[in-house]
């Protein structure tokens, strides 16, 4: 089977985890290939996500690399065997691959945590609010493409509803509530929507007001997707012109710490609800 041209973030992650296991065993890719009776490019293609692997193959490689974390290996094998083609694949010829990767990440997440400093989290946005962000964004998109982005963003919200909604906690800075994306009416409507979704038992919204002293990482916005085991967590970070998925152990530790610091100074959900009411009245 020829290598994939462009693996998804999830496929790339499986390969990256297998690379971590190999490196932890002390083997080079050449040594691993030789000991497995493979040609060297096969190991490289698997670790880059360009060649798929089955759960059985994952277990075989994990055993070969003397991996002892059975919960982690089981979760990684299950991840490799999951070939779900979700609703997001309908957008593969319209939107950038990273947009589809976000949807897939959210779909598989055990829980979600968002830290947003300058805007309402995407999963909680209204269509008009999202449209204002895209229209006024740094990338010039055609009206048709913008509408596709909005439709996709609204579809992502399905993870918060249904019979088994994904628990979602959003820590939002006051700046994100007051930032004027669109007219006052659009912003008011967006904030009222936050009050409505706050009634969803699976959604928790907490606000960091301006009068809280700055904390480390205050300018960072990110989405934390909890994996079946902590080692398979994923962090999605927004940059000025792109987004990035982080999965290195050190990156996960740093980003979890950022969310913990923000949560430590944020208002309680009840206080946040009252605060949002106050901001609406002041707009």
NORNOR-V315765 format. One line per field, one symbol per residue. burial: b if it has 24 or more other ideal C-beta (glycine too) atoms within 12 Angstrom, else e. A space follows every 10 residues. Layout:
burial=???
//
This chain:
burial=eeeeeebbbb bbbbbbbbbb bbeeeebebe ebeeeeeeee ebbebbbbbb bbbeeebbbe bbebbebeee ebbebbbbbb eeeeebebee beeebbbbbb bbbbbbbbbb bbbbbbbbbb bbbbbbbbbb bbbbeeeeee eeeeebebbb bbbbbbbebb eeeeebbbbb bbbbbbbbbe bbeeebbbbb bbbbbebbeb ebbbbbbbbe eeeeeebbeb bbbbbbbeee bbbbbbbbee eebbbbbeee ebeebbebbe ebbebbbebe ebbebbeebe eee
//
